[in-house]
C-alpha cells in the first residue's frame, strides 16, 4: 500500500516536471525573440558597454529611448535584454546586496563577484526562469572583465560579447576588428560600429544607442555630442 502510494505521488509529479521544462524552453525563446542589441568589449585600460534604445512588444515599438545599460557601482555596469520587469527586478536585487556587503565589510565586490551572484539568482529561478539576458562588465582584482549570463544562470567570461536579437550582426564586426590590446577610445568606436550595423538590419533594434566606459576614473556615459562626433568620424548613419 505504501509502495503504491509513492508510485502514485511520483506519477503526479512527473507531468509537473515536464510542464516546467516546456515553460523553460518557451522562456528561453522569448529572450532571443525580444528585441535589442547590447555589446561589451574588454580593453587594456577598461571596459566598454553599449546598447540601442528601442523597446519593442512584438512588432510594436513601445519606447524609442529605453535605458538598457545601468551603472551598479562606479566600477561595475550591466546591460539588459529580455523582459524589462524581470531585468529590473534582478538589477535592484543585485544593487541591494552589493550595498549590503559594502556596509557590512567596508569593501567593494568585483565585477566577477557580482556576476557570480547574479548567476545564483538566475539559477535559483531555473524552474520558472527570469526572462532576461545580462552582461556584467567592470573592474576585477586582476584587471577588467566582462561576463554574460543567460536566463538559467550560465556564466561565460569573454573578451567581447553581445546579447539580444541583433547579436548575429554585431558579433561579426567585433570578431573582425577586435584586438587584445585595444584601448577604451578604440573600443568605444568599435562598439558604435557594431551597434549601428545591428540597428540597420535588426528590426527590433534601432532609434538611438547608449555607450559607456569604465576605467580607473570610474563610470562614464557618452554625451549626445560625443556620440555625434564619433558617428561623424566613422562616417556612420543610424
Phi and psi in degrees as GROMACS dihedral restraints (atoms count N, CA, C in turn):
[ dihedral_restraints ]
;  ai    aj    ak    al  type     phi  dphi    fc
    3     4     5     6     1   -66.2    20    10
    4     5     6     7     1   -41.9    20    10
    6     7     8     9     1   -63.0    20    10
    7     8     9    10     1   -43.6    20    10
    9    10    11    12     1   -62.5    20    10
   10    11    12    13     1   -38.9    20    10
   12    13    14    15     1   -65.0    20    10
   13    14    15    16     1   -41.5    20    10
   15    16    17    18     1   -63.9    20    10
   16    17    18    19     1   -42.5    20    10
   18    19    20    21     1   -62.5    20    10
   19    20    21    22     1   -38.7    20    10
   21    22    23    24     1   -63.1    20    10
   22    23    24    25     1   -42.7    20    10
   24    25    26    27     1   -63.4    20    10
   25    26    27    28     1   -41.1    20    10
   27    28    29    30     1   -64.7    20    10
   28    29    30    31     1   -42.3    20    10
   30    31    32    33     1   -62.6    20    10
   31    32    33    34     1   -31.3    20    10
   33    34    35    36     1   -73.1    20    10
   34    35    36    37     1   -33.1    20    10
   36    37    38    39     1   -77.2    20    10
   37    38    39    40     1   -34.7    20    10
   39    40    41    42     1   -58.4    20    10
   40    41    42    43     1   -47.4    20    10
   42    43    44    45     1   -59.0    20    10
   43    44    45    46     1   -33.8    20    10
   45    46    47    48     1   -65.4    20    10
   46    47    48    49     1   -41.7    20    10
   48    49    50    51     1   -61.8    20    10
   49    50    51    52     1   -46.3    20    10
   51    52    53    54     1   -60.8    20    10
   52    53    54    55     1   -40.7    20    10
   54    55    56    57     1   -61.6    20    10
   55    56    57    58     1   -45.2    20    10
   57    58    59    60     1   -64.8    20    10
   58    59    60    61     1   -36.3    20    10
   60    61    62    63     1   -64.2    20    10
   61    62    63    64     1   -41.5    20    10
   63    64    65    66     1   -65.3    20    10
   64    65    66    67     1   -42.1    20    10
   66    67    68    69     1   -61.8    20    10
   67    68    69    70     1   -36.4    20    10
   69    70    71    72     1   -63.0    20    10
   70    71    72    73     1   -45.4    20    10
   72    73    74    75     1   -62.8    20    10
   73    74    75    76     1   -43.2    20    10
   75    76    77    78     1   -62.3    20    10
   76    77    78    79     1   -42.7    20    10
   78    79    80    81     1   -62.7    20    10
   79    80    81    82     1   -41.1    20    10
   81    82    83    84     1   -61.1    20    10
   82    83    84    85     1   -41.9    20    10
   84    85    86    87     1   -65.0    20    10
   85    86    87    88     1   -33.9    20    10
   87    88    89    90     1   -63.8    20    10
   88    89    90    91     1   -38.3    20    10
   90    91    92    93     1   -60.1    20    10
   91    92    93    94     1   -46.8    20    10
   93    94    95    96     1   -80.1    20    10
   94    95    96    97     1   -10.1    20    10
   96    97    98    99     1  -101.8    20    10
   97    98    99   100     1    -2.2    20    10
   99   100   101   102     1   -86.2    20    10
  100   101   102   103     1   130.1    20    10
  102   103   104   105     1   -76.9    20    10
  103   104   105   106     1   131.2    20    10
  105   106   107   108     1   173.5    20    10
  106   107   108   109     1   166.2    20    10
  108   109   110   111     1  -138.7    20    10
  109   110   111   112     1   122.5    20    10
  111   112   113   114     1  -125.1    20    10
  112   113   114   115     1   149.3    20    10
  114   115   116   117     1  -136.0    20    10
  115   116   117   118     1   155.8    20    10
  117   118   119   120     1  -147.2    20    10
  118   119   120   121     1   138.6    20    10
  120   121   122   123     1  -133.4    20    10
  121   122   123   124     1   128.5    20    10
  123   124   125   126     1   -85.4    20    10
  124   125   126   127     1   130.4    20    10
  126   127   128   129     1  -119.7    20    10
  127   128   129   130     1   167.9    20    10
  129   130   131   132     1   -71.4    20    10
  130   131   132   133     1   -21.3    20    10
  132   133   134   135     1  -120.9    20    10
  133   134   135   136     1    18.5    20    10
  135   136   137   138     1   160.4    20    10
  136   137   138   139     1  -164.2    20    10
  138   139   140   141     1  -132.0    20    10
  139   140   141   142     1   152.2    20    10
  141   142   143   144     1  -123.0    20    10
  142   143   144   145     1   134.9    20    10
  144   145   146   147     1  -128.5    20    10
  145   146   147   148     1   152.2    20    10
  147   148   149   150     1  -158.2    20    10
  148   149   150   151     1   160.0    20    10
  150   151   152   153     1  -160.2    20    10
  151   152   153   154     1   153.8    20    10
  153   154   155   156     1   -76.5    20    10
  154   155   156   157     1   176.7    20    10
  156   157   158   159     1  -117.8    20    10
  157   158   159   160     1     5.5    20    10
  159   160   161   162     1   -79.6    20    10
  160   161   162   163     1   132.7    20    10
  162   163   164   165     1  -116.4    20    10
  163   164   165   166     1   127.7    20    10
  165   166   167   168     1  -123.3    20    10
  166   167   168   169     1   157.6    20    10
  168   169   170   171     1  -133.1    20    10
  169   170   171   172     1    96.2    20    10
  171   172   173   174     1    68.4    20    10
  172   173   174   175     1  -124.0    20    10
  174   175   176   177     1   -97.5    20    10
  175   176   177   178     1     8.5    20    10
  177   178   179   180     1  -101.1    20    10
  178   179   180   181     1   131.5    20    10
  180   181   182   183     1   -86.0    20    10
  181   182   183   184     1   108.3    20    10
  183   184   185   186     1   -86.9    20    10
  184   185   186   187     1   -22.8    20    10
  186   187   188   189     1  -157.8    20    10
  187   188   189   190     1   137.4    20    10
  189   190   191   192     1  -102.8    20    10
  190   191   192   193     1    -6.2    20    10
  192   193   194   195     1  -131.0    20    10
  193   194   195   196     1    43.1    20    10
  195   196   197   198     1   -71.4    20    10
  196   197   198   199     1   144.9    20    10
  198   199   200   201     1   -95.0    20    10
  199   200   201   202     1   124.0    20    10
  201   202   203   204     1  -125.7    20    10
  202   203   204   205     1    -1.0    20    10
  204   205   206   207     1  -119.7    20    10
  205   206   207   208     1   136.5    20    10
  207   208   209   210     1  -134.6    20    10
  208   209   210   211     1   134.4    20    10
  210   211   212   213     1   -82.8    20    10
  211   212   213   214     1   121.3    20    10
  213   214   215   216     1   -88.5    20    10
  214   215   216   217     1   -46.4    20    10
  216   217   218   219     1  -141.6    20    10
  217   218   219   220     1   165.3    20    10
  219   220   221   222     1   -57.1    20    10
  220   221   222   223     1   -19.1    20    10
  222   223   224   225     1  -112.7    20    10
  223   224   225   226     1     7.2    20    10
  225   226   227   228     1  -139.9    20    10
  226   227   228   229     1   135.3    20    10
  228   229   230   231     1  -142.2    20    10
  229   230   231   232     1   160.7    20    10
  231   232   233   234     1  -134.6    20    10
  232   233   234   235     1   156.6    20    10
  234   235   236   237     1  -117.6    20    10
  235   236   237   238     1   152.4    20    10
  237   238   239   240     1  -126.3    20    10
  238   239   240   241     1   149.4    20    10
  240   241   242   243     1  -144.2    20    10
  241   242   243   244     1   151.7    20    10
  243   244   245   246     1   112.3    20    10
  244   245   246   247     1  -148.8    20    10
  246   247   248   249     1   -78.2    20    10
  247   248   249   250     1   125.1    20    10
  249   250   251   252     1   -60.4    20    10
  250   251   252   253     1   -44.4    20    10
  252   253   254   255     1   -60.0    20    10
  253   254   255   256     1   -44.7    20    10
  255   256   257   258     1   -62.9    20    10
  256   257   258   259     1   -45.3    20    10
  258   259   260   261     1   -63.0    20    10
  259   260   261   262     1   -43.9    20    10
  261   262   263   264     1   -64.5    20    10
  262   263   264   265     1   -38.7    20    10
  264   265   266   267     1   -64.4    20    10
  265   266   267   268     1   -42.9    20    10
  267   268   269   270     1   -65.0    20    10
  268   269   270   271     1   -42.2    20    10
  270   271   272   273     1   -64.2    20    10
  271   272   273   274     1   -43.0    20    10
  273   274   275   276     1   -63.9    20    10
  274   275   276   277     1   -38.3    20    10
  276   277   278   279     1   -65.8    20    10
  277   278   279   280     1   -40.3    20    10
  279   280   281   282     1   -62.4    20    10
  280   281   282   283     1   -45.7    20    10
  282   283   284   285     1   -59.0    20    10
  283   284   285   286     1   -44.2    20    10
  285   286   287   288     1   -58.9    20    10
  286   287   288   289     1   -47.3    20    10
  288   289   290   291     1   -72.2    20    10
  289   290   291   292     1   -33.6    20    10
  291   292   293   294     1   -66.6    20    10
  292   293   294   295     1   -41.6    20    10
  294   295   296   297     1   -64.9    20    10
  295   296   297   298     1   -41.1    20    10
  297   298   299   300     1   -61.3    20    10
  298   299   300   301     1   -44.0    20    10
  300   301   302   303     1   -62.8    20    10
  301   302   303   304     1   -43.9    20    10
  303   304   305   306     1   -62.6    20    10
  304   305   306   307     1   -42.2    20    10
  306   307   308   309     1   -68.0    20    10
  307   308   309   310     1   -33.4    20    10
  309   310   311   312     1   -77.9    20    10
  310   311   312   313     1   -40.8    20    10
  312   313   314   315     1  -116.1    20    10
  313   314   315   316     1    -0.3    20    10
  315   316   317   318     1    57.6    20    10
  316   317   318   319     1    36.0    20    10
  318   319   320   321     1  -153.6    20    10
  319   320   321   322     1   157.9    20    10
  321   322   323   324     1   -94.5    20    10
  322   323   324   325     1   149.7    20    10
  324   325   326   327     1   -84.9    20    10
  325   326   327   328     1   154.1    20    10
  327   328   329   330     1   -82.3    20    10
  328   329   330   331     1   170.8    20    10
  330   331   332   333     1   -62.0    20    10
  331   332   333   334     1   -37.6    20    10
  333   334   335   336     1   -62.3    20    10
  334   335   336   337     1   -42.8    20    10
  336   337   338   339     1   -65.2    20    10
  337   338   339   340     1   -40.1    20    10
  339   340   341   342     1   -62.6    20    10
  340   341   342   343     1   -41.3    20    10
  342   343   344   345     1   -65.7    20    10
  343   344   345   346     1   -40.8    20    10
  345   346   347   348     1   -63.1    20    10
  346   347   348   349     1   -39.4    20    10
  348   349   350   351     1   -66.4    20    10
  349   350   351   352     1   -42.8    20    10
  351   352   353   354     1   -59.8    20    10
  352   353   354   355     1   -38.7    20    10
  354   355   356   357     1   -59.4    20    10
  355   356   357   358     1   -40.9    20    10
  357   358   359   360     1   -66.2    20    10
  358   359   360   361     1   -40.3    20    10
  360   361   362   363     1   -60.6    20    10
  361   362   363   364     1   -48.8    20    10
  363   364   365   366     1   -67.5    20    10
  364   365   366   367     1   -40.8    20    10
  366   367   368   369     1   -65.2    20    10
  367   368   369   370     1   -36.1    20    10
  369   370   371   372     1   -65.9    20    10
  370   371   372   373     1   -19.9    20    10
  372   373   374   375     1  -105.6    20    10
  373   374   375   376     1    21.0    20    10
  375   376   377   378     1   -63.2    20    10
  376   377   378   379     1   -28.6    20    10
  378   379   380   381     1   -73.7    20    10
  379   380   381   382     1   -23.3    20    10
  381   382   383   384     1  -140.9    20    10
  382   383   384   385     1    82.0    20    10
  384   385   386   387     1   -64.4    20    10
  385   386   387   388     1   148.8    20    10
  387   388   389   390     1   -75.4    20    10
  388   389   390   391     1   124.7    20    10
  390   391   392   393     1   -85.3    20    10
  391   392   393   394     1    78.2    20    10
  393   394   395   396     1  -152.4    20    10
  394   395   396   397     1   149.6    20    10
  396   397   398   399     1  -124.8    20    10
  397   398   399   400     1   121.3    20    10
  399   400   401   402     1  -122.2    20    10
  400   401   402   403     1   140.2    20    10
  402   403   404   405     1  -113.7    20    10
  403   404   405   406     1   127.1    20    10
  405   406   407   408     1  -106.1    20    10
  406   407   408   409     1   130.7    20    10
  408   409   410   411     1  -136.6    20    10
  409   410   411   412     1   144.3    20    10
  411   412   413   414     1   163.6    20    10
  412   413   414   415     1  -160.8    20    10
  414   415   416   417     1   -94.2    20    10
  415   416   417   418     1   133.2    20    10
  417   418   419   420     1  -112.5    20    10
  418   419   420   421     1   177.6    20    10
  420   421   422   423     1   -67.7    20    10
  421   422   423   424     1   -24.7    20    10
  423   424   425   426     1  -111.3    20    10
  424   425   426   427     1    23.2    20    10
  426   427   428   429     1   131.5    20    10
  427   428   429   430     1  -133.9    20    10
  429   430   431   432     1  -123.0    20    10
  430   431   432   433     1   154.3    20    10
  432   433   434   435     1  -151.1    20    10
  433   434   435   436     1   154.6    20    10
  435   436   437   438     1  -128.4    20    10
  436   437   438   439     1   142.1    20    10
  438   439   440   441     1  -137.3    20    10
  439   440   441   442     1   131.9    20    10
  441   442   443   444     1  -110.1    20    10
  442   443   444   445     1   134.4    20    10
  444   445   446   447     1  -123.6    20    10
  445   446   447   448     1   137.9    20    10
  447   448   449   450     1   -99.0    20    10
  448   449   450   451     1   176.9    20    10
  450   451   452   453     1   -61.4    20    10
  451   452   453   454     1   -20.8    20    10
  453   454   455   456     1   -93.1    20    10
  454   455   456   457     1    -1.1    20    10
  456   457   458   459     1    97.1    20    10
  457   458   459   460     1     3.8    20    10
  459   460   461   462     1   -60.8    20    10
  460   461   462   463     1   137.5    20    10
  462   463   464   465     1  -123.9    20    10
  463   464   465   466     1   123.6    20    10
  465   466   467   468     1  -127.8    20    10
  466   467   468   469     1   127.4    20    10
  468   469   470   471     1   -96.2    20    10
  469   470   471   472     1   136.8    20    10
  471   472   473   474     1  -150.8    20    10
  472   473   474   475     1   170.1    20    10
  474   475   476   477     1   -81.6    20    10
  475   476   477   478     1   -27.4    20    10
  477   478   479   480     1  -154.8    20    10
  478   479   480   481     1   150.1    20    10
  480   481   482   483     1  -156.6    20    10
  481   482   483   484     1   165.7    20    10
  483   484   485   486     1  -139.7    20    10
  484   485   486   487     1   162.6    20    10
  486   487   488   489     1  -151.1    20    10
  487   488   489   490     1   169.2    20    10
  489   490   491   492     1   100.9    20    10
  490   491   492   493     1  -151.9    20    10
  492   493   494   495     1   -98.1    20    10
  493   494   495   496     1   -12.9    20    10
  495   496   497   498     1  -110.6    20    10
  496   497   498   499     1    20.7    20    10
  498   499   500   501     1   -69.4    20    10
  499   500   501   502     1   -26.9    20    10
  501   502   503   504     1   -61.0    20    10
  502   503   504   505     1   -29.3    20    10
  504   505   506   507     1   -85.0    20    10
  505   506   507   508     1   -47.3    20    10
  507   508   509   510     1   -65.4    20    10
  508   509   510   511     1   -37.7    20    10
  510   511   512   513     1   -65.2    20    10
  511   512   513   514     1   -30.5    20    10
  513   514   515   516     1   -63.6    20    10
  514   515   516   517     1   -39.8    20    10
  516   517   518   519     1   -65.6    20    10
  517   518   519   520     1   -44.5    20    10
  519   520   521   522     1   -64.3    20    10
  520   521   522   523     1   -44.4    20    10
  522   523   524   525     1   -64.0    20    10
  523   524   525   526     1   -35.6    20    10
  525   526   527   528     1   -75.0    20    10
  526   527   528   529     1   -30.4    20    10
  528   529   530   531     1  -119.1    20    10
  529   530   531   532     1    -6.3    20    10
  531   532   533   534     1   -73.3    20    10
  532   533   534   535     1   144.2    20    10
  534   535   536   537     1  -140.8    20    10
  535   536   537   538     1   146.5    20    10
  537   538   539   540     1   -59.6    20    10
  538   539   540   541     1   -29.7    20    10
  540   541   542   543     1   -97.2    20    10
  541   542   543   544     1    24.6    20    10
  543   544   545   546     1   -65.1    20    10
  544   545   546   547     1   142.2    20    10
  546   547   548   549     1   -91.6    20    10
  547   548   549   550     1   166.7    20    10
  549   550   551   552     1   -61.1    20    10
  550   551   552   553     1   -41.7    20    10
  552   553   554   555     1   -59.2    20    10
  553   554   555   556     1   -43.6    20    10
  555   556   557   558     1   -70.6    20    10
  556   557   558   559     1   -36.2    20    10
  558   559   560   561     1   -64.2    20    10
  559   560   561   562     1   -36.6    20    10
  561   562   563   564     1   -61.7    20    10
  562   563   564   565     1   -45.8    20    10
  564   565   566   567     1   -64.3    20    10
  565   566   567   568     1   -39.7    20    10
  567   568   569   570     1   -65.9    20    10
  568   569   570   571     1   -40.3    20    10
  570   571   572   573     1   -63.0    20    10
  571   572   573   574     1   -40.8    20    10
  573   574   575   576     1   -62.3    20    10
  574   575   576   577     1   -44.7    20    10
  576   577   578   579     1   -60.8    20    10
  577   578   579   580     1   -42.8    20    10
  579   580   581   582     1   -65.7    20    10
  580   581   582   583     1   -42.9    20    10
  582   583   584   585     1   -66.1    20    10
  583   584   585   586     1   -45.6    20    10
  585   586   587   588     1   -62.4    20    10
  586   587   588   589     1   -39.4    20    10
  588   589   590   591     1   -61.8    20    10
  589   590   591   592     1   -43.7    20    10
  591   592   593   594     1   -66.9    20    10
  592   593   594   595     1   -39.2    20    10
  594   595   596   597     1   -64.6    20    10
  595   596   597   598     1   -27.2    20    10
  597   598   599   600     1   -78.2    20    10
  598   599   600   601     1   -26.0    20    10
  600   601   602   603     1  -113.8    20    10
  601   602   603   604     1   -22.8    20    10
  603   604   605   606     1   -98.4    20    10
  604   605   606   607     1   118.3    20    10
  606   607   608   609     1   -67.2    20    10
  607   608   609   610     1   -20.8    20    10
  609   610   611   612     1   -92.0    20    10
  610   611   612   613     1     1.4    20    10
  612   613   614   615     1  -120.0    20    10
  613   614   615   616     1   140.1    20    10
  615   616   617   618     1   163.3    20    10
  616   617   618   619     1  -161.3    20    10
  618   619   620   621     1    72.1    20    10
  619   620   621   622     1   -66.1    20    10
  621   622   623   624     1  -156.6    20    10
  622   623   624   625     1  -179.0    20    10
  624   625   626   627     1  -144.8    20    10
  625   626   627   628     1   157.8    20    10
  627   628   629   630     1  -119.6    20    10
  628   629   630   631     1   141.1    20    10
  630   631   632   633     1  -132.7    20    10
  631   632   633   634     1   136.9    20    10
  633   634   635   636     1  -140.6    20    10
  634   635   636   637     1   158.1    20    10
  636   637   638   639     1  -135.4    20    10
  637   638   639   640     1   147.7    20    10
  639   640   641   642     1  -118.9    20    10
  640   641   642   643     1   122.0    20    10
  642   643   644   645     1  -131.3    20    10
  643   644   645   646     1  -168.6    20    10
  645   646   647   648     1   -60.9    20    10
  646   647   648   649     1   -26.2    20    10
  648   649   650   651     1   -79.3    20    10
  649   650   651   652     1   -11.3    20    10
  651   652   653   654     1   111.0    20    10
  652   653   654   655     1  -158.0    20    10
  654   655   656   657     1   -88.6    20    10
  655   656   657   658     1   135.5    20    10
  657   658   659   660     1  -144.9    20    10
  658   659   660   661     1   125.5    20    10
  660   661   662   663     1  -100.6    20    10
  661   662   663   664     1   137.1    20    10
  663   664   665   666     1   -68.6    20    10
  664   665   666   667     1   141.5    20    10
  666   667   668   669     1   -79.8    20    10
  667   668   669   670     1   170.9    20    10
  669   670   671   672     1   -60.3    20    10
  670   671   672   673     1   -42.4    20    10
  672   673   674   675     1   -64.0    20    10
  673   674   675   676     1   -40.7    20    10
  675   676   677   678     1   -66.3    20    10
  676   677   678   679     1   -39.3    20    10
  678   679   680   681     1   -66.7    20    10
  679   680   681   682     1   -41.7    20    10
  681   682   683   684     1   -63.0    20    10
  682   683   684   685     1   -37.8    20    10
  684   685   686   687     1   -65.0    20    10
  685   686   687   688     1   -42.4    20    10
  687   688   689   690     1   -64.5    20    10
  688   689   690   691     1   -42.4    20    10
  690   691   692   693     1   -60.3    20    10
  691   692   693   694     1   -41.0    20    10
  693   694   695   696     1   -67.3    20    10
  694   695   696   697     1   -43.3    20    10
  696   697   698   699     1   -62.0    20    10
  697   698   699   700     1   -37.3    20    10
  699   700   701   702     1   -89.6    20    10
  700   701   702   703     1    -1.8    20    10
  702   703   704   705     1    55.6    20    10
  703   704   705   706     1    47.3    20    10
  705   706   707   708     1  -109.2    20    10
  706   707   708   709     1   153.4    20    10
  708   709   710   711     1  -134.4    20    10
  709   710   711   712     1   139.6    20    10
